[in-house]
Amino acid sequence: GLLICGSLNTITMKIAFTMSGVNLEGHKEVFQKPWFMTLVMFVAMIFALPFDKELCRTSKRKGMAQSLIDSSPLAESQEAGPSWRRKVVMVSIPAMFDVLATGLCSMGFLYIPASVWQLLRGAEMVFAALFAVIFLRRRLWCFHWLGVALCVVGIICVGLASVWGDSSAGGGGEGSSAGMLLVGMGLALGGQVVQAAQVVAEEWLLKDCDLPGLQIVGFEGVWGFLIMICVAFPILYSLPGDDYGHVEDEPDAFAMIASNQHLFGMLALYTFSCATYNMSGIAVTGALSSVHRVMLEAFRTSIVWIFGLTVHYCFDPTSPFGEAWTSWSWLEVCGFLVLMLGQAVYGEMLKVPGLRYPKQGPGEQPMA
């Protein structure tokens, strides 16, 4: 479920960005609304709350511990640490990072292939490690730095392969110049910087916030939704831009969705994939080792890439969400393998002879 929903998440977002609808002016245009997709993601995260409540009811029947969501904050036992209300408010801070990170990544997704976007997500580990050293004063061992270096090399290979491959294939089905590819990759990497900052902020701010994982996801969705509606959308609408005089025209987005039932269905499928991905991720966290998580991410990238190649060569070579195999695609494959190797070295799945390792093992990693 985690693998399928994660792959479906990336694929449905890319397809939605290539679909069209009739806007408020009565013109048909492509649905390129990255910030609206950010709102949809937060709506999907909110579904974790009723799911947590149902799990709580099931646990109560089995005599297990009661979930905090069913507890009255006022009736909470007087234990050391922040109150339930304060814990919920604390979740709003990483939600702010998530709004900016997801928005930047979604904007970058407009200009780069799905497989490249998926691969660039590996940069989060690099930035999170650096931020942990700078802000949390964590110690990185030599094998950590080796893993970070390998990830950087892998990301550079993926970026170069994408730009050079686009030039040699005349766009490779994406219809964007090398310059726009660089813009897209820059936005995606910027999103990973913010996402890494979110990881560090969560570790620092939520160390005393012992809310269940599903509740953290759900309340982050609530805060993200409120931030988008009350802050982000008014700012995006008031700033000048290319979307009918706005950076992004959200009323226009609703009109386009209402005019195309296929677009509505794709957004519903995207919402479902986001919700189930978060829930299944929390549900299996305890059962997955770091090896499983890295392998799942590798398989997810492979599925997204195979989907793009299949669409291009088996269905429609002109499809905007298809991907062509170019003479530089082998460099992207090498970058993918080096990136996976770097994550494996960083996570102590592969131990390099001659390097020292902490006795505590993975517990000392700066990455959450």
C-alpha positions as semicolon CSV with decimal commas, in nm:
position;residue;x (nm);y (nm);z (nm)
1;G;0,000;0,000;0,000
2;L;0,280;0,242;0,088
3;L;0,458;0,179;-0,244
4;I;0,145;0,198;-0,461
5;C;0,002;0,508;-0,293
6;G;0,337;0,687;-0,297
7;S;0,383;0,623;-0,669
8;L;0,021;0,715;-0,740
9;N;0,073;1,040;-0,551
10;T;0,349;1,156;-0,787
11;I;0,182;1,028;-1,104
12;T;-0,162;1,180;-1,036
13;M;-0,010;1,520;-0,956
14;K;0,182;1,521;-1,284
15;I;-0,126;1,415;-1,482
16;A;-0,341;1,682;-1,315
17;F;-0,090;1,949;-1,419
18;T;-0,135;1,844;-1,784
19;M;-0,518;1,844;-1,787
20;S;-0,732;2,138;-1,899
21;G;-1,048;2,314;-1,786
22;V;-1,260;2,617;-1,869
23;N;-1,165;2,919;-1,658
24;L;-1,377;3,210;-1,538
25;E;-1,314;3,394;-1,866
26;G;-1,461;3,105;-2,062
27;H;-1,126;3,002;-2,208
28;K;-0,977;2,654;-2,197
29;E;-0,636;2,638;-2,030
30;V;-0,401;2,390;-1,867
31;F;-0,451;2,337;-1,493
32;Q;-0,119;2,468;-1,365
33;K;-0,214;2,554;-1,008
34;P;0,069;2,429;-0,784
35;W;-0,049;2,615;-0,473
36;F;-0,400;2,477;-0,510
37;M;-0,246;2,128;-0,517
38;T;-0,072;2,219;-0,192
39;L;-0,413;2,293;-0,040
40;V;-0,542;1,956;-0,163
41;M;-0,250;1,782;0,008
42;F;-0,335;1,943;0,342
43;V;-0,700;1,844;0,302
44;A;-0,584;1,485;0,250
45;M;-0,373;1,504;0,567
46;I;-0,678;1,607;0,771
47;F;-0,833;1,266;0,702
48;A;-0,573;1,120;0,938
49;L;-0,776;1,255;1,233
50;P;-1,095;1,050;1,180
51;F;-0,874;0,751;1,097
52;D;-0,693;0,799;1,430
53;K;-1,025;0,823;1,610
54;E;-1,142;0,496;1,455
55;L;-0,815;0,330;1,556
56;C;-0,872;0,459;1,908
57;R;-1,218;0,304;1,921
58;T;-1,075;-0,026;1,803
59;S;-0,799;-0,005;2,064
60;K;-1,050;0,066;2,339
61;R;-1,242;-0,246;2,247
62;K;-0,921;-0,441;2,283
63;G;-0,839;-0,273;2,613
64;M;-0,546;-0,075;2,472
65;A;-0,445;0,279;2,566
66;Q;-0,684;0,557;2,472
67;S;-0,584;0,806;2,200
68;L;-0,530;1,168;2,303
69;I;-0,785;1,282;2,048
70;D;-1,061;1,119;2,252
71;S;-0,933;1,268;2,577
72;S;-1,058;1,596;2,710
73;P;-0,760;1,831;2,733
74;L;-0,898;1,969;3,057
75;A;-0,928;1,625;3,205
76;E;-0,571;1,540;3,113
77;S;-0,363;1,410;3,396
78;Q;-0,130;1,662;3,547
79;E;0,194;1,533;3,404
80;A;0,507;1,724;3,323
81;G;0,522;1,868;2,974
82;P;0,303;2,088;2,756
83;S;-0,075;2,057;2,762
84;W;-0,271;1,891;2,483
85;R;-0,376;2,230;2,344
86;R;-0,017;2,353;2,342
87;K;0,095;2,041;2,161
88;V;-0,166;2,103;1,890
89;V;-0,050;2,466;1,855
90;M;0,314;2,355;1,833
91;V;0,228;2,150;1,525
92;S;0,144;2,477;1,343
93;I;0,515;2,568;1,319
94;P;0,625;2,271;1,104
95;A;0,301;2,321;0,909
96;M;0,428;2,665;0,803
97;F;0,745;2,506;0,668
98;D;0,536;2,240;0,494
99;V;0,323;2,504;0,316
100;L;0,631;2,670;0,165
101;A;0,814;2,344;0,089
102;T;0,517;2,179;-0,084
103;G;0,437;2,495;-0,279
104;L;0,793;2,525;-0,410
105;C;0,810;2,156;-0,501
106;S;0,474;2,173;-0,678
107;M;0,588;2,477;-0,877
108;G;0,903;2,294;-0,978
109;F;0,697;1,992;-1,085
110;L;0,546;2,203;-1,365
111;Y;0,879;2,214;-1,548
112;I;1,055;1,882;-1,486
113;P;0,978;1,513;-1,552
114;A;0,815;1,316;-1,273
115;S;1,114;1,083;-1,233
116;V;1,358;1,374;-1,195
117;W;1,128;1,541;-0,941
118;Q;1,109;1,215;-0,747
119;L;1,486;1,172;-0,751
120;L;1,550;1,528;-0,632
121;R;1,354;1,449;-0,317
122;G;1,669;1,267;-0,203
123;A;1,829;1,608;-0,149
124;E;1,624;1,649;0,169
125;M;1,860;1,414;0,352
126;V;2,161;1,626;0,253
127;F;2,012;1,954;0,375
128;A;1,865;1,798;0,689
129;A;2,208;1,662;0,783
130;L;2,369;2,003;0,733
131;F;2,098;2,181;0,931
132;A;2,130;1,928;1,213
133;V;2,500;2,006;1,239
134;I;2,452;2,384;1,223
135;F;2,143;2,433;1,439
136;L;2,117;2,122;1,657
137;R;2,494;2,088;1,709
138;R;2,482;1,724;1,605
139;R;2,798;1,532;1,531
140;L;2,832;1,369;1,191
141;W;3,068;1,075;1,153
142;C;3,288;1,020;0,849
143;F;3,045;0,770;0,698
144;H;2,768;1,033;0,729
145;W;2,973;1,281;0,528
146;L;3,055;1,010;0,272
147;G;2,684;0,935;0,233
148;V;2,604;1,305;0,194
149;A;2,879;1,342;-0,069
150;L;2,746;1,045;-0,267
151;C;2,395;1,190;-0,257
152;V;2,525;1,523;-0,388
153;V;2,704;1,347;-0,675
154;G;2,389;1,149;-0,756
155;I;2,172;1,463;-0,759
156;I;2,421;1,642;-0,988
157;C;2,416;1,347;-1,229
158;V;2,036;1,345;-1,236
159;G;2,023;1,719;-1,301
160;L;2,282;1,710;-1,579
161;A;2,116;1,410;-1,745
162;S;1,780;1,587;-1,743
163;V;1,912;1,911;-1,897
164;W;2,139;1,746;-2,154
165;G;1,876;1,484;-2,237
166;D;1,613;1,752;-2,293
167;S;1,845;1,936;-2,533
168;S;1,927;1,622;-2,733
169;A;1,565;1,503;-2,749
170;G;1,414;1,840;-2,830
171;G;1,213;1,860;-2,508
172;G;1,159;1,493;-2,435
173;G;0,780;1,529;-2,418
174;E;0,796;1,799;-2,152
175;G;0,781;2,095;-2,390
176;S;1,013;2,304;-2,174
177;S;1,355;2,450;-2,251
178;A;1,673;2,369;-2,067
179;G;1,636;2,699;-1,887
180;M;1,292;2,609;-1,755
181;L;1,423;2,268;-1,651
182;L;1,687;2,443;-1,443
183;V;1,418;2,667;-1,293
184;G;1,209;2,360;-1,210
185;M;1,500;2,179;-1,049
186;G;1,593;2,492;-0,856
187;L;1,241;2,522;-0,719
188;A;1,232;2,151;-0,631
189;L;1,568;2,174;-0,453
190;G;1,451;2,491;-0,276
191;G;1,151;2,293;-0,156
192;Q;1,383;2,025;-0,022
193;V;1,583;2,288;0,169
194;V;1,263;2,406;0,339
195;Q;1,151;2,047;0,392
196;A;1,483;1,971;0,563
197;A;1,436;2,279;0,782
198;Q;1,094;2,140;0,869
199;V;1,251;1,810;0,978
200;V;1,496;1,991;1,206
201;A;1,221;2,219;1,340
202;E;1,002;1,918;1,416
203;E;1,286;1,748;1,601
204;W;1,355;2,060;1,808
205;L;0,999;2,182;1,866
206;L;0,815;1,852;1,896
207;K;1,060;1,663;2,114
208;D;0,815;1,707;2,403
209;C;0,509;1,674;2,180
210;D;0,415;1,310;2,233
211;L;0,102;1,321;2,018
212;P;0,043;1,002;1,815
213;G;0,183;1,014;1,463
214;L;-0,158;1,024;1,295
215;Q;-0,263;1,319;1,507
216;I;0,051;1,513;1,418
217;V;-0,021;1,449;1,048
218;G;-0,388;1,541;1,088
219;F;-0,334;1,860;1,287
220;E;-0,055;1,964;1,052
221;G;-0,313;1,929;0,777
222;V;-0,558;2,148;0,970
223;W;-0,298;2,418;1,030
224;G;-0,174;2,397;0,671
225;F;-0,530;2,433;0,540
226;L;-0,591;2,741;0,756
227;I;-0,258;2,898;0,654
228;M;-0,336;2,842;0,285
229;I;-0,688;2,987;0,308
230;C;-0,614;3,279;0,541
231;V;-0,260;3,377;0,439
232;A;-0,117;3,213;0,127
233;F;-0,413;3,244;-0,110
234;P;-0,480;3,616;-0,036
235;I;-0,110;3,693;-0,089
236;L;-0,093;3,491;-0,413
237;Y;-0,407;3,663;-0,541
238;S;-0,289;4,014;-0,455
239;L;0,062;3,985;-0,602
240;P;0,093;4,052;-0,978
241;G;0,164;3,749;-1,194
242;D;0,091;3,558;-1,514
243;D;-0,233;3,396;-1,396
244;Y;-0,472;3,667;-1,518
245;G;-0,285;3,932;-1,325
246;H;-0,223;3,718;-1,016
247;V;0,051;3,482;-0,905
248;E;-0,225;3,220;-0,880
249;D;-0,599;3,274;-0,927
250;E;-0,774;3,028;-0,696
251;P;-1,137;3,112;-0,798
252;D;-1,019;3,031;-1,150
253;A;-0,895;2,692;-1,024
254;F;-1,239;2,604;-0,883
255;A;-1,403;2,703;-1,214
256;M;-1,165;2,479;-1,409
257;I;-1,230;2,184;-1,179
258;A;-1,608;2,232;-1,206
259;S;-1,587;2,235;-1,586
260;N;-1,394;1,908;-1,621
261;Q;-1,512;1,597;-1,438
262;H;-1,196;1,410;-1,538
263;L;-0,984;1,678;-1,369
264;F;-1,207;1,657;-1,063
265;G;-1,164;1,278;-1,060
266;M;-0,786;1,308;-1,090
267;L;-0,774;1,551;-0,796
268;A;-0,996;1,316;-0,594
269;L;-0,756;1,030;-0,673
270;Y;-0,462;1,251;-0,572
271;T;-0,637;1,331;-0,243
272;F;-0,700;0,961;-0,182
273;S;-0,337;0,870;-0,258
274;C;-0,204;1,143;-0,023
275;A;-0,437;1,036;0,259
276;T;-0,365;0,664;0,227
277;Y;0,010;0,725;0,186
278;N;0,024;0,918;0,515
279;M;-0,190;0,666;0,700
280;S;-0,008;0,360;0,569
281;G;0,327;0,528;0,636
282;I;0,237;0,586;1,001
283;A;0,082;0,240;1,032
284;V;0,392;0,051;0,915
285;T;0,663;0,278;1,058
286;G;0,733;0,042;1,345
287;A;0,752;-0,258;1,114
288;L;0,991;-0,101;0,861
289;S;1,365;-0,086;0,898
290;S;1,576;0,183;0,731
291;V;1,656;-0,073;0,459
292;H;1,287;-0,114;0,380
293;R;1,227;0,262;0,365
294;V;1,515;0,325;0,123
295;M;1,413;0,031;-0,095
296;L;1,051;0,151;-0,102
297;E;1,165;0,496;-0,213
298;A;1,383;0,337;-0,481
299;F;1,095;0,123;-0,608
300;R;0,866;0,427;-0,601
301;T;1,108;0,621;-0,823
302;S;1,138;0,321;-1,056
303;I;0,759;0,289;-1,089
304;V;0,721;0,659;-1,169
305;W;0,998;0,638;-1,429
306;I;0,863;0,319;-1,589
307;F;0,517;0,476;-1,607
308;G;0,654;0,777;-1,797
309;L;0,851;0,557;-2,039
310;T;0,548;0,331;-2,096
311;V;0,323;0,625;-2,175
312;H;0,576;0,771;-2,419
313;Y;0,661;0,452;-2,609
314;C;0,343;0,243;-2,581
315;F;0,061;0,497;-2,586
316;D;0,135;0,855;-2,693
317;P;0,482;0,996;-2,773
318;T;0,342;1,350;-2,750
319;S;0,189;1,304;-2,405
320;P;0,308;1,577;-2,164
321;F;0,350;1,327;-1,879
322;G;0,544;1,073;-2,085
323;E;0,923;1,055;-2,071
324;A;1,161;0,966;-2,353
325;W;1,475;0,758;-2,313
326;T;1,765;0,973;-2,432
327;S;2,135;0,916;-2,479
328;W;2,182;1,077;-2,135
329;S;1,931;0,861;-1,952
330;W;2,208;0,622;-1,850
331;L;2,365;0,910;-1,658
332;E;2,032;0,956;-1,477
333;V;2,030;0,584;-1,394
334;C;2,383;0,613;-1,257
335;G;2,278;0,916;-1,054
336;F;1,984;0,720;-0,918
337;L;2,210;0,431;-0,811
338;V;2,468;0,665;-0,653
339;L;2,187;0,845;-0,467
340;M;2,056;0,515;-0,330
341;L;2,412;0,414;-0,236
342;G;2,462;0,742;-0,050
343;Q;2,140;0,690;0,147
344;A;2,245;0,335;0,230
345;V;2,588;0,449;0,353
346;Y;2,439;0,736;0,553
347;G;2,184;0,507;0,717
348;E;2,451;0,247;0,810
349;M;2,294;-0,015;0,586
350;L;2,625;-0,045;0,404
351;K;2,930;-0,015;0,628
352;V;3,251;0,106;0,469
353;P;3,564;-0,078;0,588
354;G;3,809;0,144;0,769
355;L;3,553;0,398;0,890
356;R;3,447;0,430;1,256
357;Y;3,084;0,383;1,355
358;P;2,905;0,483;1,678
359;K;2,834;0,203;1,924
360;Q;2,473;0,320;1,955
361;G;2,413;0,254;1,585
362;P;2,138;0,434;1,397
363;G;2,014;0,609;1,708
364;E;2,277;0,882;1,663
365;Q;2,171;0,977;1,312
366;P;2,069;1,338;1,274
367;M;1,796;1,249;1,032
368;A;1,457;1,174;1,180
